[in-house]
Amino acid sequence: MIQWQAVEGEIPFETELIERIGWLIRLRWLAVAGTGIALSLGWLLYGQALALLPLAGTILAIALYNSQFYLYARTLQLSQAGLARLQQATRFACLQIVLDLLALSILLHFAGGIENPMALFFVFHIMIASILLSRRVSFLMATLGAVLFAAMAGFEYAGLLPHHPLPIVEGVALYRHGRYVLTVVGVMALTLWLVAYLTSSISVRLRQRDRELVESHRAILARSRELQAANERLRKIDAERTRFMTLVTHELRAPINTVHTCAELALTGYASPETVRDMLERIKRRTSELSELISDLLRLARAREEASRDEKVGVIQPADVLQSVVQLMKTEADSKDLFLSVDIDPDLPPVRANPDRLKLVWTNLLSNAIKYTEPGGIVAVALKRTDREVVGMVRDTGIGIPPEDLPRIFEEFYRAENARALCPVGTGVGLAIVQRIVENWGGKIWAESEPGLGSKFTFVLPRADL
């Protein structure tokens, strides 16, 4: 038995039609079995009075084409859902109804014609057509059924087809009474059209209800997915906040403990003046570190806030911002005997950014390059254009970044081991701030490095003139 089930992406009417096709095929097998049993009983009761061979042949033909329908229905079920399959299934259902009406007309012809009360089965077929198909097609099927019934009755009345009387009404010859034939044909046609109208009206309303339910279901699913996505974002935000608080607590604890310990020792009065001075120097260094850490935390918090709301940005010239930063950083580079080169493409397109925040991006990248490059090294800054973006680059010949540390350098409070060894003072927040700022503007940033050979940081921002 065919197992019919809805497939994601199906049109609501498509699901219904595919299911009903399987139901129609099973119903036809019952009809074949019932007609065969009835024919066997008729043969036992009336023998040669029935047209056994034509009737048996018609029943066999129904069984054969229903077998083909069964095989085709399995193929149809496995085909890809969509409008093409809906049209294919509609044509398949029409073919079945048409063949059934033809087969029923042949069975009636060889089993008493218009005198056989089984002519009412035309009504059942039109009801099925109205359930499966659209209203227009169901009226066409009703018209076809009326035409086939009228043709059978008319041809027998005119003598163009031989009449095969039923044994139970033998000798009556109703098929020869013109008014009776005309009345029965008219009543049959009217009945088929009324059935098509009533059944299709109900089916149309039910399909509309189905469509509304499916649309409501899809809307609920879409809303559910949105809520799940929002919940996942909140979960990530909460986890990130917890991690952030843990890291901040860890970073603040060490300098605060140092300050507290030094102050406590100095207040005891047992330390020499030299020792007290050394402790005060340590307190000063630690408070400077705390001040720098707090400043970085404020910048990071601002970058986080700007990511969740619309930041005030405007159309600016990135070359002007870079030139102002280079002028400020040149003194620091000269003090370490570093060669600072600047390469800016002419006629750079503008970008949408905040000039103060873009200045912070360049300052962090240049400051790191200068800090981690040995005297006599090179720091190169470039600002280029592409078809759709503006590209900023900072390259140095410094200590580089180990491969195991490279994937984590944009994490908050993370510093590579060689960076800690060269410069113990640092918060590890600068690159995280830079990444937040650049991504807030729809850009991206990445790093390339080899230990001992230097590092290269590249960021891109969308052009504002496109």
Protein Blocks (a to p, Z undefined) as FASTA:
>chain_A
ZZddddehiafklmmmmmmmmmmmmmmmmmmmmmmmmmmmmmmmnommpcfklmmmmmmm
mmmmmmmmmmmmmmmmmpccdjklmmmmmmmmmmmmmmmmmmmmmmmmmnopjmlmklmm
mmmmmmmmmmmmcfklmmmmmmmmmmmmmmmmmmmmnopaccdddfklgoklmmlmmklm
mmmmmmmmmmmmmmmmmmmmmmmmmmmmmmmmmmmmmmmmmmmmmmmmmmmmmmmmmmmm
mmmmmmmmmmmmmmmmmmmmmmmmmmnopacfklmmmmmmmmmmmmmmmmmmmmmmmmmm
mmmmmmmmccddddddfklmmmmmmmmmmmmmmmnopacdddddehiacddddfklmmmm
mmmmmmmmmmmpcehiacdddddddfkbccdddddfbebpafklmmmmmpghiacfklmm
mmmgaghlmmmmmmmmmmmnopacdddddehiapcdddddddfkZZ
